[in-house]
Amino acid sequence: MKRVLFLLCLLLSWALPAAAETVYRGEQTLWQDTVWQGEVLIDGVLTVAPEVVLEIRPGTRISFTFMDSNGDGIGEHEIFIQGRLDAVGTEENPIVFTSARRVPFAGAWGAINMMMSEGDNRLVHCIMEYGYRGYHAHFSSVAVTDCIFRHNVRGLQFQESTVTLRRCLILENFNGLQFRDSDVIIEQSRISGSYWGLRCLYTDLRLTDCVIEDNAINGVHLRDSTLLAEDNHLVRNRRGLYLQRSRAEVRGNHIADNSEHGIFLEDSELDGTHNLVTGNGRSGVRWLNSRGTLRANDLSGNGTYAVINDGNTPLDATGNWWGTADESLIGGLVRDGRQRTGLADVFYDEALTAPPARLPSL
């Protein structure tokens, strides 16, 4: 009997959260401006009412208990923000949103949810971990700076929102970012170790100086969207950049060592210049019923092919470096209508005699 009681106490000690200075239980709403600091426990769903500001000060730790009413394994306790969030930590004292469990797991709590919150929302030096969605928004705007999203089912997810991410780390989530119908700027950030790195739909995306690496499927995947990608490193994903029915300017990027294709375009339009596309497994560029040009890129050193045209539209790839200027050798690096009846050609004349200037650094 004593052993049973001991084991029960041990299990409870692992399940119960540590003592907190501020506790919210059940369904509660903040009706006036509120400041958090120290230890905060959310044991339910907390709503921030419209026009109310929730300020969270450096070093605050917000923990969520686990509640799974429908048995899907996903925690439901969360914050629902209709007012404004001002969560500004420091590098030395970040704000932490985490699970209250002693042994946490991805999906142990719900999300930082925003709905119709279009004010000056800020997340600065925050850590979001072990949630279903670290950050989630509809019809909202937020600036996210120097934050870490890790060990979530989805690092960030939003719709119909305006979002800026700068100097963020999005690490080892099941999916890194997914969003739609939004205006998004991502700068100087790293997306790594997820199943999907970044995927979006019906979005205008500007991606600058980011590292997107070691994601199991696609590094960056856009559908029906527009993209400006400059000075990024898309490496060691399955596909580096995958565009479907999208339009993109891709300039000065390092797209390398992806196991399948560096760039895969499907019914899309591309202006690609001064990119280093090398070491990709099946091809540097796969072109399927797309439009646009490749100019002044380094397409050398890819696996089976430098360029594959599997569609019925030609690819203008004149003026690139292929590792050689010999057109007879370049022909062996290209698969197009010359090898397969019914496919369009790749034009690779005016080949450069050396790698172009202004390529990205490795």
C-alpha positions in Angstrom: 0.0 0.0 0.0 2.8 2.4 0.9 4.4 1.6 -2.5 1.2 2.4 -4.3 0.8 5.7 -2.5 4.4 6.6 -3.2 4.0 5.9 -6.9 0.7 7.9 -7.0 2.5 10.9 -5.3 5.3 10.6 -7.8 3.0 10.6 -10.8 1.2 13.6 -9.4 4.4 15.5 -8.9 5.3 14.9 -12.5 1.8 16.1 -13.7 1.2 19.1 -11.5 2.8 22.5 -12.4 5.2 24.4 -10.1 3.7 27.1 -7.9 2.9 30.3 -9.9 2.5 33.9 -8.7 -0.5 34.5 -11.0 -3.0 31.8 -11.9 -6.0 31.8 -14.3 -8.3 28.8 -14.1 -11.2 27.8 -16.4 -12.7 30.4 -18.8 -11.5 33.9 -17.8 -11.3 37.2 -19.6 -9.0 40.2 -19.0 -11.3 43.3 -19.2 -8.6 45.9 -18.4 -5.0 46.5 -19.2 -2.8 43.9 -17.4 0.9 43.5 -16.7 2.5 40.1 -16.2 5.8 39.3 -14.6 7.3 36.3 -12.8 5.4 33.0 -13.0 2.0 32.8 -14.7 -0.1 29.6 -14.9 -2.9 29.2 -17.5 -5.2 26.4 -16.3 -7.9 27.0 -18.9 -8.6 29.4 -21.7 -7.7 33.1 -21.1 -9.2 35.8 -23.4 -7.8 39.3 -23.8 -10.8 41.4 -24.6 -10.9 43.9 -27.5 -9.0 47.2 -26.7 -7.3 45.6 -23.7 -3.5 45.5 -23.6 -1.6 42.6 -22.1 2.0 43.6 -21.3 4.4 40.8 -20.5 7.7 41.9 -19.0 11.2 40.3 -19.4 11.8 37.0 -17.6 8.2 36.1 -17.3 7.4 32.4 -17.7 3.9 31.5 -18.8 3.0 27.8 -18.3 -0.1 26.0 -19.6 -1.6 22.9 -18.0 -2.7 20.0 -20.2 -6.4 19.4 -21.0 -7.6 17.1 -23.8 -11.3 16.9 -23.7 -11.7 15.2 -27.1 -8.9 12.7 -26.9 -6.9 13.9 -29.9 -3.7 14.2 -27.9 -3.6 18.0 -28.3 -3.8 20.4 -25.3 -6.6 23.0 -25.3 -5.5 25.5 -22.8 -4.3 28.7 -24.4 -4.5 32.5 -24.7 -7.0 34.1 -27.0 -6.2 37.7 -27.8 -8.7 40.2 -29.3 -6.9 43.2 -27.8 -3.2 43.8 -28.0 -0.2 41.9 -26.9 3.1 43.6 -25.9 5.5 40.8 -25.0 9.0 42.3 -24.9 11.7 40.3 -23.3 15.5 40.7 -23.5 18.3 38.4 -24.6 19.3 37.8 -21.0 15.7 37.5 -19.7 13.4 36.1 -22.5 9.7 35.6 -22.0 8.9 31.9 -22.1 5.6 30.3 -23.2 5.7 26.6 -22.3 4.0 23.5 -21.0 3.5 23.1 -17.3 4.2 19.4 -17.5 7.4 18.1 -16.1 7.9 16.0 -19.2 6.5 18.2 -22.0 5.7 17.2 -25.6 4.7 19.0 -28.8 1.0 19.9 -28.5 0.8 20.0 -24.7 -1.0 23.3 -24.9 -2.9 25.2 -27.6 -1.5 28.5 -28.9 -1.0 32.2 -28.5 -4.1 32.9 -30.6 -5.0 36.3 -32.1 -8.3 37.2 -33.7 -9.0 40.6 -35.2 -6.0 42.0 -33.4 -4.6 44.6 -35.8 -2.9 46.9 -33.3 0.9 47.1 -32.6 1.3 43.6 -31.4 4.9 42.7 -30.5 6.7 39.5 -29.6 10.4 40.3 -28.8 12.9 37.8 -27.3 10.2 35.2 -26.6 10.4 31.4 -26.6 7.4 29.5 -27.6 7.7 25.7 -27.0 5.7 22.5 -26.8 2.5 24.1 -28.1 0.2 22.9 -30.8 0.8 26.2 -32.5 3.3 28.6 -31.0 1.7 31.6 -32.7 -1.7 31.5 -34.5 -3.6 34.4 -35.9 -6.6 35.4 -38.0 -7.1 39.0 -39.3 -4.2 40.3 -37.2 -0.9 42.0 -37.4 2.3 41.3 -35.4 6.0 42.0 -35.4 8.0 39.0 -34.2 11.7 39.8 -33.4 14.5 37.7 -31.9 12.1 34.9 -30.9 12.5 31.1 -30.8 9.8 28.6 -31.8 10.8 25.1 -31.0 9.2 21.6 -30.4 5.7 22.7 -31.4 3.4 20.8 -33.8 3.3 24.0 -35.9 5.8 26.8 -35.1 3.6 29.6 -36.6 0.3 29.5 -38.4 -1.8 32.4 -39.6 -4.4 33.5 -42.1 -5.5 36.9 -43.4 -2.7 38.6 -41.4 0.3 40.9 -41.7 3.3 39.4 -40.1 7.0 40.4 -39.9 9.6 38.0 -38.6 13.2 39.2 -38.0 16.1 37.2 -36.5 13.9 34.3 -35.4 14.8 30.7 -34.9 12.1 28.1 -35.9 13.6 24.8 -34.9 12.5 21.2 -34.7 8.8 21.8 -35.0 6.7 19.2 -36.9 5.9 22.0 -39.4 7.8 25.3 -39.2 5.5 27.9 -40.7 2.3 27.7 -42.7 0.1 30.6 -43.7 -2.3 31.9 -46.3 -3.9 35.1 -47.6 -1.3 37.1 -45.8 1.4 39.7 -46.3 4.6 38.3 -44.8 8.2 39.5 -44.4 10.8 37.1 -43.0 14.4 38.4 -42.5 17.6 36.9 -41.0 15.8 33.9 -39.6 16.5 30.2 -39.5 13.9 27.4 -40.2 15.4 24.0 -39.5 14.6 20.4 -38.6 10.9 20.3 -39.5 8.9 18.1 -41.7 7.7 21.1 -43.8 9.9 24.2 -43.5 7.7 27.0 -44.8 4.6 26.6 -46.9 2.0 29.2 -47.9 -1.0 29.9 -50.1 -2.3 33.1 -51.7 0.4 35.1 -50.0 2.9 37.9 -50.8 6.1 36.8 -49.2 9.5 38.6 -49.0 12.2 36.2 -47.8 15.7 37.8 -47.1 18.9 36.5 -45.6 17.4 33.4 -44.1 18.7 29.9 -43.6 16.2 27.1 -44.4 17.9 23.8 -43.9 17.4 20.1 -42.9 13.6 20.0 -43.5 12.3 16.6 -44.5 10.1 17.7 -47.4 10.3 21.2 -48.8 12.4 24.1 -47.6 10.0 26.7 -49.1 6.7 25.7 -50.8 4.4 28.4 -52.3 1.1 27.9 -54.1 -0.7 30.7 -55.9 1.6 33.3 -54.3 4.3 35.8 -55.0 7.8 35.7 -53.7 10.8 37.9 -53.5 13.8 35.7 -52.3 17.2 37.4 -51.8 20.4 36.2 -50.2 19.0 33.0 -48.6 20.5 29.6 -48.0 18.1 26.8 -48.8 20.2 23.7 -48.1 19.7 20.0 -47.3 16.0 19.8 -47.7 14.2 17.4 -50.0 13.3 20.3 -52.3 14.9 23.7 -51.7 12.3 25.9 -53.4 9.0 24.5 -54.8 6.6 26.9 -56.6 3.1 25.9 -57.8 1.1 28.5 -59.8 3.3 31.2 -58.3 5.5 34.1 -59.4 9.0 34.7 -58.0 12.0 36.8 -58.2 14.9 34.7 -56.9 18.2 36.6 -56.6 21.5 35.8 -55.0 20.5 32.7 -53.1 22.5 29.6 -52.2 20.4 26.6 -53.1 22.4 23.5 -52.5 22.6 19.9 -51.4 18.8 19.3 -51.5 18.2 15.6 -52.0 15.7 16.0 -54.9 15.6 19.4 -56.7 17.1 22.8 -55.8 14.3 24.7 -57.5 11.1 23.0 -58.8 8.6 25.2 -60.8 5.2 24.0 -61.7 2.9 26.3 -63.7 4.9 29.2 -62.3 6.9 32.2 -63.4 10.5 32.8 -62.4 13.1 35.5 -62.8 16.3 33.8 -61.4 19.6 35.6 -61.3 23.0 35.3 -59.5 22.0 32.1 -57.6 24.4 29.4 -56.7 22.4 26.2 -57.4 24.7 23.2 -56.8 25.0 19.8 -55.2 21.2 19.0 -55.6 20.5 15.3 -56.0 18.2 14.9 -59.1 18.5 18.4 -60.6 19.4 22.0 -59.9 16.2 23.2 -61.6 13.1 21.3 -62.7 10.9 23.2 -65.0 7.3 22.1 -65.6 5.0 24.2 -67.8 6.5 27.4 -66.5 7.7 30.8 -67.8 10.6 33.1 -67.2 14.4 33.1 -67.4 17.6 32.0 -65.7 20.5 34.4 -66.0 24.0 34.6 -64.5 23.5 31.6 -62.2 26.0 28.9 -61.3 24.2 25.6 -62.2 27.3 23.4 -61.9 27.9 20.3 -59.7 24.3 19.0 -59.4 23.5 15.3 -59.4 21.8 13.8 -62.4 21.0 17.0 -64.3 21.6 20.7 -64.0 18.2 21.4 -65.6 15.2 19.3 -66.4 12.4 20.5 -68.6 9.4 18.2 -68.1 6.8 20.5 -69.6 5.6 22.1 -72.8 7.1 25.6 -72.3 10.7 26.4 -73.2 13.2 27.5 -70.7 15.5 30.4 -71.5 18.7 29.5 -69.6 21.2 31.5 -71.7 24.2 33.1 -70.0 24.7 30.7 -67.1 27.7 28.8 -65.7 27.4 25.0 -66.1 30.9 24.0 -64.9 31.9 24.1 -68.5 31.4 26.4 -71.6 31.5 23.4 -74.0 27.9 23.2 -75.4 28.3 19.5 -76.2 29.0 18.8 -72.5 26.3 21.1 -71.3 23.8 19.1 -73.4 24.5 16.1 -71.2 23.6 18.2 -68.2 20.1 19.0 -69.6 17.1 16.8 -70.1 14.5 18.4 -72.4 12.7 17.8 -75.7 15.9 16.7 -77.3 15.7 13.5 -75.3 12.0 13.1 -74.9 9.4 13.7 -77.6 6.7 16.2 -76.7 8.7 18.3 -74.2 10.0 21.8 -74.8 13.7 22.7 -75.0 16.1 24.4 -72.7 18.2 27.1 -74.4 21.7 27.2 -72.9 23.8 29.1 -75.5 26.1 32.0 -74.5 27.3 29.9 -71.6 29.6 31.7 -69.2 33.3 30.7 -69.2 33.6 31.1 -65.4 31.2 31.4 -62.4 29.4 34.7 -62.5 30.4 37.5 -60.1 28.2 38.4 -57.1 27.3 34.9 -56.2 26.2 34.2 -52.6 29.0 33.2 -50.2 28.9 29.6 -48.9 
